[in-house]
Amino acid sequence: MIAAIKPAGSNTRGLLAYLYGPGRHDEHTDPHIVAGFAMLGMPDPGRDENATLTQLARHLDAPVRLRNSEFGKKVTDHVWHCPVRAAPEDRHLSDTEWAEIAQRIVEAAGIAPPGDDLSCRWIAVRHADDHIHILATTIREDGRRPTLHDSGLRVGDACRQIEKDYGLRRLKKGDGTASRRPTQAEMHKAHRLGWQQTSREWLQDRIRTAIPHASDAEELLAYLQADGIAVKPRRGPSGDLLGYAVGRPGDVNDNGEQIYHPGGKIAPDLTLPKLRARLEATAPEEHPTARRNRPASPWEQATDALDALHTDMNGDDTLIQAHIAALGELIEVTAQKAPAGLRPELHAASRTFARAQRSQVEAEHQAAHVLRAAVRDVAHTATGPDGSVLAALTAALVWATIVAARWHEAKQQAQQAEAARRAVQHLQMATEQALVPVLEELAPRHLQEYVSRSLAHDVRATVPDHAERILADTAWPALATVLSDAEARGHQPRQLLKEAAVQRELISARQPARVLVTRIQHAGRNPIPNRRAEAARRHTSTGAWSDGGAAPAPQPTVLSPASGRNRSRR
């Protein structure tokens, strides 16, 4: 059940005309009052043909007129409006049940506290099966204003309890960090103009698209402006940026003027101070050795950063929140750079995960500099990833998002946890698509039987709890081929399996062999140098040993039929 408190209005008669009218699309049927304040004593215009809306409006406004006559400053923001809507799958509620619900809503909001005979005047009008509208005038009978601070939170808590008491769909409790819901006016305007999203929803997507490409707030605004978005910066006398607002092209008021929305009204984490904290967090100076050891591909750097993420998710909450925010940026930039076939699922994952990127925990963005640096590198790369690298990255994104969902759940952040779980579903679909060409490339390659048996023995010895599921997976032949390739590069299959199982637990994996294919391809991509062979090569290049004799011929490498492993004769 959703109760959406609207901005305060000034025209009681006008709102009644809407509630009792046919609606914008003739959707209003049988409008009538189901509940009201104790001393209502007025006939219902929906039931009595002699009753008028003007009479009802004057009756509701009586305390307002009395106060305005006694005080010089008139009250003009006295109309409180709150639609209360049940979920589509909820059962039909009777007028009596809606009356009880309306009473609980006005009590929670502070409009009519229990036992208060001097509270505000209010009515609840029903003109559809699935919702009511509560209208109140916010001047009490004693002339004072009611206490409505944080009324939205109290009403939300009341709705959660109503859902439980009436057996309705149970929604997640909010924490005040969600984006504002689109208003009816915004939704009708979008429908009229043929837009799929309201202006604020559209602008939020565009800002989140731009964030990975910017290193500071000024650069972000320039990127948005270059993208055709109307930008209205607010600057101080010194020229420093103090705030900003953005507008959607074509979104104008009745005078043809551009409508602007401040960042904080679009989403709580898009205010200028929060964007600055995220974008301008500086990374520590990198050691030259670390720079030399960095993978050549930005995509591989991003996967490496995600590999280290699960260890970073066990620390301070502010650090974890910073990594989750950066994870959302990586999902977004991957969606932008991925092949066209994967973009719909990745974009859906990015939009869904945006709700999981923010919570009441203040992020220490400096802690996520490694992951954010990988995001910037991917954003500025001109080439997309090859098949196996993309599959490894999307699989790593799946696991990182699962870890984020579990953290949110442990912190009882229900909305964020639900958003992360829904993002996982989209990422899993993208990973399945990314794996198709990888498995097709591995399919024609067939290992000898004794090699496959030996690798199966390694699986049973390393991950015994998941061995049967891995070996029964249709992707097991591909995994065996990947393990064999990695072994040829000098890696130990058991060590690779052990590390992969630590980095990504396999209990939640629907097809564990597919998960391991991407993990081991990434971990075993580079050959391990053979120190003895390298020493022999250096000596051979000199043409003689130190004693002046000729360099001995290198010993041949033979395949041991007993184990299927490459052995080097001493």
VENHU-V677826 format. One record per residue. RES is the residue in three letters. OMEGA is omega in whole degrees, -180 to 180 (none if undefined). Layout:
BEGIN
((RES	OMEGA) (RES	OMEGA))
END
This chain:
BEGIN
((MET	-177) (ILE	174) (ALA	-174) (ALA	180) (ILE	-177) (LYS	174) (PRO	-176) (ALA	179) (GLY	-176) (SER	-173) (ASN	-180) (THR	-179) (ARG	180) (GLY	179) (LEU	177) (LEU	179) (ALA	177) (TYR	-176) (LEU	-179) (TYR	-180) (GLY	-177) (PRO	-175) (GLY	-178) (ARG	-179) (HIS	-180) (ASP	-177) (GLU	-179) (HIS	179) (THR	176) (ASP	178) (PRO	-180) (HIS	-180) (ILE	177) (VAL	-180) (ALA	178) (GLY	-179) (PHE	-168) (ALA	-174) (MET	-177) (LEU	172) (GLY	-179) (MET	174) (PRO	-178) (ASP	178) (PRO	178) (GLY	-179) (ARG	-178) (ASP	-176) (GLU	178) (ASN	179) (ALA	-179) (THR	178) (LEU	179) (THR	177) (GLN	179) (LEU	180) (ALA	179) (ARG	179) (HIS	180) (LEU	-176) (ASP	-174) (ALA	178) (PRO	-180) (VAL	180) (ARG	180) (LEU	179) (ARG	-178) (ASN	179) (SER	-178) (GLU	-178) (PHE	-178) (GLY	-178) (LYS	-177) (LYS	175) (VAL	-178) (THR	-179) (ASP	-169) (HIS	-176) (VAL	179) (TRP	-175) (HIS	-179) (CYS	171) (PRO	178) (VAL	-171) (ARG	175) (ALA	179) (ALA	-178) (PRO	-177) (GLU	-180) (ASP	179) (ARG	178) (HIS	179) (LEU	-180) (SER	177) (ASP	179) (THR	179) (GLU	178) (TRP	178) (ALA	178) (GLU	180) (ILE	180) (ALA	179) (GLN	-180) (ARG	-180) (ILE	-177) (VAL	175) (GLU	-179) (ALA	-177) (ALA	-175) (GLY	177) (ILE	-178) (ALA	180) (PRO	-179) (PRO	177) (GLY	-179) (ASP	-178) (ASP	-178) (LEU	-177) (SER	-175) (CYS	175) (ARG	-177) (TRP	172) (ILE	173) (ALA	-177) (VAL	177) (ARG	176) (HIS	176) (ALA	-178) (ASP	-167) (ASP	-179) (HIS	173) (ILE	173) (HIS	176) (ILE	178) (LEU	178) (ALA	172) (THR	-167) (THR	166) (ILE	-179) (ARG	178) (GLU	178) (ASP	176) (GLY	-179) (ARG	174) (ARG	177) (PRO	177) (THR	-176) (LEU	-180) (HIS	-179) (ASP	180) (SER	179) (GLY	179) (LEU	-180) (ARG	178) (VAL	177) (GLY	177) (ASP	179) (ALA	179) (CYS	178) (ARG	179) (GLN	177) (ILE	178) (GLU	180) (LYS	-176) (ASP	-176) (TYR	178) (GLY	-180) (LEU	179) (ARG	-177) (ARG	176) (LEU	-180) (LYS	179) (LYS	-179) (GLY	179) (ASP	177) (GLY	-179) (THR	180) (ALA	174) (SER	178) (ARG	176) (ARG	176) (PRO	176) (THR	177) (GLN	-180) (ALA	179) (GLU	-179) (MET	178) (HIS	179) (LYS	178) (ALA	179) (HIS	-179) (ARG	-178) (LEU	179) (GLY	179) (TRP	177) (GLN	-179) (GLN	171) (THR	-175) (SER	-178) (ARG	176) (GLU	-180) (TRP	-179) (LEU	177) (GLN	178) (ASP	-178) (ARG	179) (ILE	180) (ARG	175) (THR	-176) (ALA	-173) (ILE	-179) (PRO	-176) (HIS	-173) (ALA	178) (SER	174) (ASP	-174) (ALA	180) (GLU	180) (GLU	178) (LEU	180) (LEU	178) (ALA	179) (TYR	180) (LEU	-180) (GLN	178) (ALA	179) (ASP	176) (GLY	-179) (ILE	177) (ALA	-177) (VAL	-180) (LYS	180) (PRO	174) (ARG	-173) (ARG	176) (GLY	180) (PRO	180) (SER	-177) (GLY	180) (ASP	180) (LEU	-179) (LEU	-179) (GLY	-180) (TYR	172) (ALA	-178) (VAL	-179) (GLY	179) (ARG	177) (PRO	-180) (GLY	179) (ASP	-175) (VAL	178) (ASN	-177) (ASP	179) (ASN	-179) (GLY	-179) (GLU	-180) (GLN	175) (ILE	180) (TYR	178) (HIS	174) (PRO	-177) (GLY	-179) (GLY	177) (LYS	178) (ILE	176) (ALA	-176) (PRO	-178) (ASP	-180) (LEU	171) (THR	-179) (LEU	180) (PRO	-179) (LYS	175) (LEU	178) (ARG	-179) (ALA	-179) (ARG	-173) (LEU	-170) (GLU	173) (ALA	-174) (THR	177) (ALA	176) (PRO	180) (GLU	-176) (GLU	178) (HIS	-179) (PRO	180) (THR	178) (ALA	-180) (ARG	179) (ARG	-177) (ASN	-178) (ARG	177) (PRO	-177) (ALA	-176) (SER	175) (PRO	179) (TRP	178) (GLU	175) (GLN	180) (ALA	178) (THR	176) (ASP	179) (ALA	177) (LEU	177) (ASP	-180) (ALA	-173) (LEU	-175) (HIS	175) (THR	179) (ASP	-177) (MET	179) (ASN	-175) (GLY	-179) (ASP	-177) (ASP	-179) (THR	178) (LEU	180) (ILE	179) (GLN	178) (ALA	179) (HIS	178) (ILE	177) (ALA	178) (ALA	177) (LEU	177) (GLY	177) (GLU	180) (LEU	177) (ILE	-179) (GLU	-177) (VAL	174) (THR	178) (ALA	-179) (GLN	-172) (LYS	-176) (ALA	175) (PRO	-173) (ALA	-177) (GLY	-178) (LEU	-171) (ARG	-179) (PRO	-180) (GLU	-179) (LEU	177) (HIS	177) (ALA	178) (ALA	-180) (SER	-180) (ARG	-179) (THR	-176) (PHE	180) (ALA	178) (ARG	-180) (ALA	-177) (GLN	-176) (ARG	176) (SER	179) (GLN	175) (VAL	180) (GLU	-175) (ALA	172) (GLU	-168) (HIS	179) (GLN	-176) (ALA	-176) (ALA	-174) (HIS	-179) (VAL	-180) (LEU	-180) (ARG	176) (ALA	177) (ALA	177) (VAL	-179) (ARG	-179) (ASP	178) (VAL	-179) (ALA	-175) (HIS	178) (THR	-177) (ALA	-176) (THR	177) (GLY	-179) (PRO	172) (ASP	-171) (GLY	-175) (SER	180) (VAL	178) (LEU	179) (ALA	178) (ALA	-179) (LEU	-179) (THR	177) (ALA	177) (ALA	177) (LEU	178) (VAL	-177) (TRP	179) (ALA	180) (THR	175) (ILE	179) (VAL	178) (ALA	179) (ALA	-180) (ARG	178) (TRP	178) (HIS	-180) (GLU	179) (ALA	179) (LYS	179) (GLN	175) (GLN	-167) (ALA	-178) (GLN	179) (GLN	179) (ALA	179) (GLU	178) (ALA	179) (ALA	179) (ARG	177) (ARG	176) (ALA	178) (VAL	-179) (GLN	178) (HIS	-180) (LEU	177) (GLN	177) (MET	178) (ALA	180) (THR	177) (GLU	180) (GLN	-179) (ALA	-178) (LEU	-174) (VAL	180) (PRO	179) (VAL	-180) (LEU	178) (GLU	179) (GLU	-179) (LEU	-173) (ALA	-177) (PRO	-177) (ARG	-177) (HIS	178) (LEU	173) (GLN	-172) (GLU	-177) (TYR	177) (VAL	179) (SER	179) (ARG	-180) (SER	178) (LEU	175) (ALA	176) (HIS	177) (ASP	179) (VAL	-179) (ARG	-179) (ALA	-174) (THR	-179) (VAL	-174) (PRO	-177) (ASP	-177) (HIS	-172) (ALA	-176) (GLU	177) (ARG	179) (ILE	-176) (LEU	177) (ALA	-180) (ASP	179) (THR	180) (ALA	-180) (TRP	177) (PRO	178) (ALA	178) (LEU	178) (ALA	178) (THR	179) (VAL	177) (LEU	179) (SER	178) (ASP	-180) (ALA	178) (GLU	177) (ALA	178) (ARG	176) (GLY	-180) (HIS	175) (GLN	-178) (PRO	-179) (ARG	179) (GLN	178) (LEU	179) (LEU	-180) (LYS	-180) (GLU	-180) (ALA	180) (ALA	178) (VAL	-177) (GLN	-177) (ARG	-180) (GLU	-169) (LEU	-178) (ILE	-177) (SER	-178) (ALA	179) (ARG	179) (GLN	-171) (PRO	-180) (ALA	178) (ARG	178) (VAL	-177) (LEU	178) (VAL	-178) (THR	-178) (ARG	-175) (ILE	173) (GLN	-180) (HIS	-177) (ALA	-176) (GLY	-174) (ARG	-177) (ASN	178) (PRO	175) (ILE	-178) (PRO	174) (ASN	-173) (ARG	-179) (ARG	179) (ALA	179) (GLU	178) (ALA	179) (ALA	180) (ARG	180) (ARG	179) (HIS	-179) (THR	-178) (SER	178) (THR	176) (GLY	-179) (ALA	172) (TRP	-177) (SER	-180) (ASP	177) (GLY	180) (GLY	179) (ALA	179) (ALA	180) (PRO	179) (ALA	179) (PRO	-179) (GLN	-178) (PRO	174) (THR	-177) (VAL	179) (LEU	-180) (SER	-178) (PRO	-178) (ALA	-175) (SER	-177) (GLY	-177) (ARG	174) (ASN	178) (ARG	180) (SER	179) (ARG	177) (ARG	none))
END
